[in-house]
Structures are given as structure tokens and as C-alpha cells.
Amino acid sequence: MATRTINLTDTLYDYLLSVTPKPTDVMMRLRDETAKLPNAGMQISIEHGQFFVLLINLLGAKRALEVGVFTGYSGLTVAQALPPDGQLIACDVSEEWTSIARRYWQEAGVAHKIDLRLAPAAQTLQKLLDDGQAGTFDFAFIDADKSSYDTYYEAALKLVRPRGLIAIDNTLWSGKVADPSVTDADTSALRALNQKMLNDDRVVFCLAPIGDGISLAVVK
């Protein structure tokens, strides 16, 4: 029995990956291509993706929302976990990075499940609400510009159905949220959102130490 989360040494992390489901060849090639980019750290981890597969299956999700696509690994993971008639609406502003995502989505045979919308995410989310899609999503993943997280969270609360799940990435922010001397805009926004979600009676909240921290909120 452990009283706190175990520290993942390199040896233990390699073991973890050896006894958990393996990404497909397409997924690994996408990871390899992304790893060569200067901002490769924006890609979620393998175990992060495996966790999403579990969540999608637990929820019986058919409709999912993603804010922040990058090169598409998280979107590919979610789309593959959705049923044949499932749909992922993916929000991003970068044609450059999402062009990589499109190639791999197509190769993996899930492109038909993914509706990529290239526009500021706040606009896309508001349009979904204006189109009467409140309460129609089962799962939302937020992993974009940190200063806008609160805006995305509030929109997701309206778009995700009761008992659906909102997942927000990077909420431990390499430990900077715990250092009061760090006061840049992104860190301050994440710190404020963590506190807000803790006290938000609209959700059941958990901050899990997966990857760089992932906040999970079940909509009441």
C-alpha cells in the first residue's frame, strides 16, 4: 500500500509501457514524426492516450470534443476508441500542425469520424452552442492555450452532457503551479482554474498525476 503516487523511474516507466496496450504502427510513426519537431513536448504521452481509451469506453462515448489538436495523436487515440458512428469535433488554429494530423487520421482510417475546425476555439465552441448542441457531447479534452482554459472549461460545461467528462491537460504544469514565486500568465491561469474546479459544485473533480497533470471533471 502506498500513501502517495509512486515516482516513475526510467526503468519503472519502461516496465509500465511493456505491460500496457501498445499503440498501433500508425500511432507510433506519428509519435516519431512529432518527436522531431521543436515543440514535440506538446504531444501527450502513450499512457495518457491509453487512459483516454479507457475513459471513452467507460463513458460509452459517441461524441467527443477536443480543444487543441497539434499533430493529432490525442485525436487519433480518441477517434479510434469511438464506435463506428462516433464523432470527434477537433478545434485548432494551425494549418501546419493539423496537416500532419490529417495524414495520419486518413491512414488510420478514422478521418471520417473527425470534424476538424480551424478557427479560434472560443468561436467554434460558441457556434456549437448557438447551433443547439448543448449537452450533446460525452467527452471533452482541453489542451490548448492555457490563458484561455477557463473560457474553454465554461463552454465545455454547457456542451458536455450530465455524467459526461471534461479532461484538462497540463494542470500540474511541471510543478510551477505549486511555486508561488512563478506568476506568469499561463501558470496563474492554471493555478486559478485548479482552485475554481476544486470548489465548483457543478462537477465532481479530480486532479490526477498523469503526464503533466490532468484535471477530470464529471458534469453533474
C-alpha positions in Angstrom: 0.0 0.0 0.0 1.3 3.4 -0.9 0.3 6.7 0.7 1.2 8.8 -2.4 1.8 8.3 -6.1 4.9 6.3 -6.9 7.8 8.0 -8.6 8.3 6.7 -12.1 11.9 6.0 -12.7 13.0 5.3 -16.3 13.2 1.6 -15.5 9.7 1.5 -14.0 8.3 3.6 -16.8 9.7 1.2 -19.4 8.0 -1.6 -17.4 4.7 0.2 -17.4 4.8 0.6 -21.2 5.7 -3.1 -21.5 2.6 -4.3 -19.7 0.0 -1.9 -21.2 -1.7 -1.9 -24.6 0.7 -0.9 -27.4 0.0 1.9 -29.8 -0.6 0.9 -33.4 2.1 1.2 -36.1 0.4 4.3 -37.4 0.3 5.9 -34.0 4.0 5.2 -33.3 5.0 6.7 -36.7 3.0 9.8 -35.8 4.8 10.0 -32.4 8.2 9.5 -34.1 7.5 12.3 -36.6 6.2 14.6 -33.9 9.2 13.9 -31.7 11.5 15.6 -34.3 9.6 18.9 -34.1 10.9 21.7 -31.9 7.7 21.7 -29.8 7.5 17.9 -29.5 6.7 18.3 -25.8 3.1 19.3 -26.7 2.3 15.7 -27.7 0.6 13.6 -25.0 2.2 10.5 -23.6 1.4 6.9 -24.6 -0.1 6.2 -21.2 -2.1 9.4 -21.4 -3.7 8.1 -24.6 -4.3 4.7 -23.1 -6.1 6.4 -20.2 -8.4 8.2 -22.7 -9.2 4.9 -24.4 -10.4 3.6 -21.0 -12.4 6.7 -20.4 -14.1 6.6 -23.7 -15.1 3.0 -23.2 -16.3 3.7 -19.6 -18.5 6.6 -20.8 -19.8 4.7 -23.8 -18.9 7.9 -25.6 -20.1 8.6 -29.2 -19.5 12.3 -29.4 -16.3 13.9 -28.3 -14.7 17.4 -28.4 -11.1 18.3 -28.5 -9.6 21.8 -28.0 -6.0 21.8 -29.2 -5.1 19.2 -31.8 -1.3 19.8 -32.5 -0.2 16.9 -34.8 -3.2 14.7 -33.9 -2.1 11.9 -31.6 -4.8 12.6 -29.0 -7.4 13.0 -31.7 -6.3 9.7 -33.3 -6.5 7.9 -30.0 -10.0 9.2 -29.2 -11.3 8.6 -32.7 -10.1 5.0 -32.7 -11.8 4.4 -29.3 -15.1 5.8 -30.5 -17.7 3.5 -32.1 -18.0 3.4 -36.0 -20.7 6.1 -35.9 -18.8 8.2 -33.4 -17.7 11.8 -34.0 -14.9 14.0 -32.7 -15.0 17.7 -33.3 -11.4 18.9 -33.1 -10.6 22.6 -32.7 -7.3 24.2 -33.6 -5.9 27.3 -35.4 -2.8 25.8 -37.1 -3.0 24.5 -40.6 0.7 23.5 -40.4 0.4 21.1 -37.4 -3.0 19.8 -38.3 -1.9 18.9 -41.8 0.3 16.3 -40.1 -2.7 15.1 -38.1 -4.9 14.8 -41.2 -2.3 12.5 -42.9 -2.3 10.1 -40.1 -6.0 10.2 -39.4 -6.5 9.3 -43.1 -4.0 6.4 -42.9 -5.5 5.1 -39.7 -9.0 5.1 -41.3 -10.6 7.4 -38.8 -10.7 10.7 -40.8 -14.4 10.3 -41.4 -15.0 10.4 -37.6 -13.1 13.7 -37.1 -14.5 17.1 -37.9 -11.5 19.5 -37.8 -12.5 23.1 -37.4 -9.7 25.6 -38.0 -10.7 28.7 -36.1 -10.2 30.2 -32.6 -11.6 27.6 -30.3 -13.8 30.0 -28.3 -15.6 30.9 -31.6 -16.0 27.2 -32.5 -17.4 26.3 -29.1 -19.8 29.3 -29.1 -21.0 28.3 -32.6 -21.7 24.7 -31.3 -23.8 26.3 -28.5 -25.6 28.6 -30.9 -26.4 25.6 -33.1 -28.2 23.9 -30.2 -25.6 21.3 -29.3 -25.5 22.0 -25.6 -25.5 18.7 -23.6 -24.7 16.6 -26.7 -21.1 15.6 -26.0 -19.9 12.7 -23.9 -16.3 13.7 -23.5 -14.2 16.8 -23.9 -10.4 17.2 -23.9 -8.8 20.6 -23.4 -5.2 21.0 -24.3 -4.6 24.4 -25.9 -3.5 28.0 -24.8 -3.5 28.0 -21.0 -4.7 31.5 -20.6 -8.0 30.6 -22.3 -8.6 27.4 -20.3 -11.3 28.9 -18.2 -13.2 30.0 -21.3 -12.9 26.5 -22.8 -14.0 24.9 -19.5 -17.1 27.1 -19.2 -18.1 26.2 -22.7 -17.4 22.5 -22.2 -19.6 22.6 -19.1 -22.5 23.6 -21.4 -21.6 21.2 -24.3 -21.0 18.0 -22.3 -24.0 16.1 -21.1 -24.7 15.3 -17.4 -22.4 12.4 -16.3 -20.1 13.2 -19.2 -16.5 14.0 -18.6 -14.2 17.0 -19.2 -10.4 16.4 -19.2 -8.0 19.3 -19.0 -4.3 18.7 -19.6 -1.1 20.2 -18.1 -2.7 21.3 -14.8 0.4 20.5 -12.7 2.4 22.5 -15.2 5.8 20.9 -14.4 5.3 21.8 -10.8 5.1 25.5 -11.4 1.6 25.8 -10.1 2.9 24.9 -6.6 5.6 27.6 -6.7 4.1 30.9 -5.6 7.1 32.8 -7.0 6.0 31.8 -10.5 3.4 34.3 -11.6 3.4 34.3 -15.4 0.1 34.4 -17.2 -0.1 30.7 -18.1 0.8 29.5 -14.6 -1.5 31.9 -12.9 -4.4 30.8 -15.2 -3.8 27.2 -14.4 -3.5 27.8 -10.7 -6.8 29.8 -10.7 -8.6 27.1 -12.7 -7.4 24.3 -10.4 -8.8 26.2 -7.4 -12.0 27.0 -9.3 -12.6 23.4 -10.2 -12.0 22.3 -6.7 -14.8 24.5 -5.5 -17.1 24.1 -8.5 -20.3 22.4 -7.3 -21.3 21.8 -11.0 -18.8 19.0 -11.2 -17.2 16.1 -9.4 -13.5 16.9 -9.6 -10.2 15.1 -9.5 -6.6 16.2 -10.5 -4.7 13.1 -11.5 -0.8 13.0 -11.7 -0.8 11.6 -15.2 1.6 13.2 -17.6 1.9 16.9 -16.7 -1.3 16.6 -14.6 -4.8 16.1 -15.9 -7.9 17.5 -14.3 -11.0 15.4 -14.6 -14.5 16.8 -14.1 -17.7 14.8 -14.3 -20.6 17.1 -15.1 -23.4 16.9 -12.6 
